[in-house]
Amino acid sequence: MEPVSEESAVIAGEGFRRTTRARSKSVRAERGRGFWHLATFTVLYVMVVGGMADYVDPGVRVVAHLVFWLIIAVGLAVAVARERRHDWAPRSRWPWLLAALGGAVTLELLILAVGSLVIITGSIILLGLGAFFLMLVS
């Protein structure tokens, strides 16, 4: 076989060169497909704060609850702002309230019922199953 020279390579691709500029089209923003981010954040919050509950003062848990509720409120505000900016139909707001109150109540009930060591063990098992599932789908 003969090696291809630089001149013939340029000529071979010459017919595919654009002579006019491509049109710029804006891509419409898509809405998220659910509340997975909210559920994942709530579960991780329960794992972390539940795992440290026996090893810190109760005041730290109170501060953790307040920070969690603040993050949920900021997330809701961002979601509402995106709906208004992109002219999307309003989505239901109850999952945000359920995540804020349900996460805190679930956390406190788990701490009272089983303690931090069981929460840590369950968290490790749950994270392992989640990693396994992610490896299966990707």
C-alpha positions as CSV (number, residue, x, y, z in Angstrom):
1,M,0.0,0.0,0.0
2,E,1.1,3.5,-0.7
3,P,1.1,6.1,2.1
4,V,-1.4,8.8,1.7
5,S,0.1,12.2,1.1
6,E,-1.1,15.4,2.9
7,E,-2.4,16.9,-0.4
8,S,-4.7,14.0,-1.2
9,A,-6.1,13.9,2.4
10,V,-7.1,17.6,2.2
11,I,-8.7,17.2,-1.2
12,A,-10.6,14.1,-0.1
13,G,-12.4,16.0,2.7
14,E,-12.9,19.2,0.7
15,G,-16.4,18.3,-0.5
16,F,-17.7,18.1,3.1
17,R,-16.6,21.6,4.2
18,R,-19.4,24.0,5.1
19,T,-19.6,27.2,3.1
20,T,-22.4,28.7,5.2
21,R,-22.6,29.2,8.9
22,A,-24.8,26.7,10.8
23,R,-28.0,28.1,12.4
24,S,-27.8,28.6,16.1
25,K,-30.9,27.1,17.8
26,S,-31.5,27.4,21.5
27,V,-32.0,24.2,23.3
28,R,-35.1,24.2,25.6
29,A,-34.4,23.3,29.2
30,E,-35.9,20.0,30.3
31,R,-37.7,19.4,33.5
32,G,-36.3,16.8,35.9
33,R,-37.8,13.4,35.8
34,G,-38.9,13.1,39.4
35,F,-37.8,13.7,42.9
36,W,-34.9,11.3,43.1
37,H,-32.5,14.0,44.1
38,L,-34.7,15.0,47.0
39,A,-35.2,11.4,48.2
40,T,-31.5,10.6,47.9
41,F,-30.6,13.7,49.9
42,T,-33.1,12.9,52.6
43,V,-31.8,9.3,52.9
44,L,-28.2,10.5,53.1
45,Y,-29.2,13.0,55.8
46,V,-30.8,10.3,57.8
47,M,-27.7,8.1,57.4
48,V,-25.2,10.7,58.4
49,V,-27.0,12.4,61.3
50,G,-28.4,9.0,62.5
51,G,-24.9,7.6,62.5
52,M,-23.5,10.4,64.6
53,A,-26.4,10.7,67.0
54,D,-25.0,8.8,70.0
55,Y,-21.6,10.5,69.7
56,V,-22.6,14.2,69.7
57,D,-24.8,16.4,71.9
58,P,-28.5,16.7,71.2
59,G,-28.0,20.3,70.3
60,V,-25.9,19.3,67.3
61,R,-28.9,17.2,66.1
62,V,-31.1,20.3,66.4
63,V,-28.7,22.3,64.4
64,A,-28.5,19.5,61.8
65,H,-32.3,19.5,61.5
66,L,-32.3,23.3,61.0
67,V,-29.6,23.1,58.3
68,F,-31.5,20.3,56.6
69,W,-34.7,22.2,56.6
70,L,-32.9,25.3,55.2
71,I,-31.4,23.2,52.4
72,I,-34.8,21.8,51.5
73,A,-36.3,25.3,51.5
74,V,-33.5,26.6,49.2
75,G,-34.1,23.6,46.9
76,L,-37.8,24.3,46.7
77,A,-37.1,28.0,46.0
78,V,-34.8,27.0,43.1
79,A,-37.3,24.6,41.7
80,V,-40.1,27.2,41.8
81,A,-37.8,29.8,40.2
82,R,-36.9,27.3,37.4
83,E,-40.6,26.7,36.8
84,R,-41.3,30.4,36.4
85,R,-38.3,31.0,34.3
86,H,-39.0,28.2,31.8
87,D,-42.8,28.6,31.8
88,W,-43.4,25.0,33.1
89,A,-46.6,24.0,34.7
90,P,-46.3,24.1,38.5
91,R,-45.4,20.7,40.0
92,S,-46.7,19.5,43.3
93,R,-45.1,20.8,46.5
94,W,-45.9,18.0,48.9
95,P,-42.7,16.0,48.3
96,W,-40.7,18.8,49.6
97,L,-42.7,19.0,52.8
98,L,-42.7,15.2,53.1
99,A,-38.9,15.2,52.7
100,A,-38.4,17.9,55.3
101,L,-40.7,16.6,58.0
102,G,-40.5,12.9,57.1
103,G,-36.7,12.9,57.1
104,A,-36.5,14.5,60.5
105,V,-39.2,12.3,62.1
106,T,-37.8,9.1,60.6
107,L,-34.3,10.0,61.9
108,E,-35.5,10.6,65.4
109,L,-37.6,7.4,65.5
110,L,-34.6,5.4,64.2
111,I,-32.4,6.9,66.9
112,L,-34.9,6.1,69.6
113,A,-35.7,2.6,68.3
114,V,-32.3,1.1,67.2
115,G,-29.4,3.5,68.0
116,S,-26.5,4.8,66.0
117,L,-24.6,1.5,65.5
118,V,-27.5,-0.2,63.8
119,I,-28.1,2.9,61.6
120,I,-24.4,2.9,60.6
121,T,-24.6,-0.8,59.7
122,G,-27.8,-0.3,57.8
123,S,-26.3,2.6,56.0
124,I,-23.3,0.6,54.9
125,I,-25.6,-2.2,53.6
126,L,-27.9,0.3,51.8
127,L,-24.9,2.1,50.2
128,G,-23.5,-1.2,49.1
129,L,-26.8,-2.3,47.5
130,G,-27.1,1.1,45.8
131,A,-23.5,0.8,44.4
132,F,-24.3,-2.7,43.1
133,F,-27.5,-1.4,41.4
134,L,-25.6,1.5,39.8
135,M,-23.0,-1.0,38.5
136,L,-25.8,-3.1,37.0
137,V,-27.4,-0.3,35.1
138,S,-24.3,1.5,33.9
